[in-house]
Amino acid sequence: MSDFREEKLRRARRGLWRAALLWTPPFLASTGGGVYFLVRQVATDDGAGWVAPVLLLVFGALLAFQSIQPIRDLRGRTVTMEGFITRRWAKFDLIARSNYLRIDHDKILRTDRVQYLLVDKDDYVTIEYYPASMIAAVVEKKEPPEGLGAAPESPGEPPLPEPDPLLIERD
């Protein structure tokens, strides 16, 4: 079982490295370009205007989120939690399909396709995940502790809106 866990953690870390290497260069380039054009606009009379620095700094701020989260997870450790799966779904993010699990109505974690298919709604699971990017590395189905028979239902929770069938695949 330890080899399975270690393999899953290695695969999740490789995904974090890919995300960090994909998003960090555009973040640094757009932020650096925005700062350059901002200093040029303020310090010289031949500045090109405020549009370029503002747009580049806005793009830099948006890319910072995608870049910094994997870096934080690579520096930190995984966190373990247990709970019932209250919802599971898959959808297309940009060009790839992503699989999500909602645990006990408060945590939404992204997982790989294999682990997503091994669990179902109302299963009790132990999940080891990276807290900054909320990526589940290891998902293990197990028996619930005594006294917990099924997933708790919250009567006051409003029903979820029906998703667009072209974007989301529901189970």
C-alpha positions in Angstrom: 0.0 0.0 0.0 2.9 2.3 0.7 4.2 1.9 -2.9 0.8 2.9 -4.2 0.7 6.0 -2.0 4.3 7.0 -2.9 3.5 6.6 -6.7 0.4 8.8 -6.4 2.3 11.5 -4.5 5.1 11.4 -7.1 2.5 11.8 -9.9 0.8 14.7 -8.1 4.2 16.4 -7.5 5.0 16.1 -11.2 1.8 17.8 -12.0 2.7 20.6 -9.6 6.0 21.0 -11.2 4.4 21.1 -14.7 1.9 23.8 -13.5 4.7 25.9 -11.9 6.9 25.6 -15.0 4.0 26.5 -17.3 2.6 29.5 -15.4 5.7 31.1 -13.8 7.5 32.4 -17.0 4.4 34.2 -18.4 3.8 35.6 -14.9 7.3 37.0 -14.6 7.3 38.3 -18.2 4.1 40.2 -17.9 4.9 41.6 -14.5 8.4 42.6 -15.5 7.0 44.2 -18.7 4.3 46.0 -16.7 6.9 47.4 -14.2 9.2 48.4 -17.1 6.5 50.3 -19.0 5.2 51.8 -15.7 8.6 53.2 -14.8 9.2 54.4 -18.3 5.8 56.2 -18.3 6.5 57.9 -15.0 10.2 58.7 -15.4 10.4 59.9 -19.0 8.4 62.3 -21.2 8.3 59.8 -24.2 6.1 57.2 -22.4 3.7 55.3 -24.5 0.7 55.7 -22.3 -0.9 53.9 -19.4 -2.7 51.1 -21.3 0.3 48.8 -21.7 1.5 48.9 -18.1 -2.0 48.5 -16.7 -2.8 45.6 -18.9 0.5 43.8 -18.3 0.2 44.2 -14.5 -3.4 42.9 -14.6 -2.3 39.9 -16.6 0.6 39.5 -14.2 -1.8 39.5 -11.2 -4.0 36.9 -12.8 -1.1 34.6 -13.7 0.4 35.1 -10.3 -2.4 33.0 -8.8 -1.8 30.1 -11.2 2.0 30.3 -10.6 2.3 30.8 -6.9 -0.1 28.0 -5.8 1.9 25.1 -7.1 5.1 26.7 -5.8 3.6 26.9 -2.3 2.6 23.3 -2.5 6.0 22.2 -3.7 7.6 23.8 -0.7 5.0 22.5 1.8 3.5 19.1 2.8 0.3 17.3 2.1 -2.7 17.5 4.4 -5.0 14.5 5.2 -8.7 14.7 5.8 -11.6 12.3 6.1 -15.2 12.7 5.1 -18.1 11.8 2.9 -18.2 12.6 -0.8 -21.3 14.8 -1.1 -20.8 15.5 -4.8 -18.6 14.5 -7.7 -18.4 15.9 -11.2 -16.2 16.3 -14.2 -15.8 19.3 -16.6 -13.6 20.7 -19.3 -11.1 23.4 -18.0 -9.7 25.1 -21.1 -8.6 22.0 -23.1 -8.5 19.2 -20.5 -11.1 17.4 -18.5 -10.9 17.9 -14.7 -12.5 15.7 -12.1 -13.7 17.2 -8.8 -14.9 15.8 -5.4 -16.7 17.8 -2.8 -16.1 16.5 0.7 -18.6 17.3 3.5 -20.1 20.3 1.8 -17.0 22.5 2.4 -13.9 21.3 0.5 -13.7 20.9 -3.3 -10.7 18.9 -4.5 -9.4 18.2 -8.0 -8.3 14.6 -8.6 -7.1 12.4 -11.4 -9.5 10.3 -13.5 -8.5 6.9 -12.0 -9.1 8.0 -8.4 -12.3 9.8 -9.4 -13.7 6.6 -10.9 -12.8 4.5 -7.8 -15.1 6.5 -5.5 -18.8 7.4 -5.7 -21.1 9.8 -4.0 -21.8 9.1 -0.3 -18.5 7.1 0.0 -16.4 7.7 3.1 -12.8 8.5 2.0 -9.5 9.6 3.4 -7.8 12.1 1.1 -4.3 13.3 1.1 -4.1 16.6 -0.8 -2.0 19.7 -1.4 -3.7 22.6 0.4 -2.8 25.6 -1.7 -3.9 24.2 -5.0 -6.5 21.7 -3.6 -5.2 18.8 -5.7 -5.9 15.4 -4.2 -2.8 13.2 -4.4 -4.2 10.0 -2.7 -7.9 9.1 -2.4 -8.7 6.0 -0.4 -12.2 4.6 0.2 -12.8 3.2 3.7 -15.5 2.3 6.1 -17.0 5.2 8.1 -16.4 5.3 11.8 -19.1 3.9 14.1 -22.1 6.3 14.5 -21.7 7.7 11.0 -23.9 5.6 8.7 -24.3 7.9 5.7 -23.4 11.3 4.4 -25.1 14.0 6.5 -27.8 15.8 4.6 -28.2 19.5 5.3 -31.9 20.4 5.0 -31.3 24.1 4.6 -29.0 23.8 1.6 -30.6 25.1 -1.6 -30.5 22.8 -4.6 -27.7 23.3 -7.0 -28.5 24.8 -10.4 -28.6 22.4 -13.3 -25.2 22.7 -15.2 -24.9 23.2 -18.9 -24.8 19.7 -20.4 -22.3 20.8 -23.1 -19.7 21.8 -20.5 -20.2 19.4 -17.6 -20.5 15.6 -17.5 -22.6 14.5 -14.6 -22.7 11.0 -13.1 
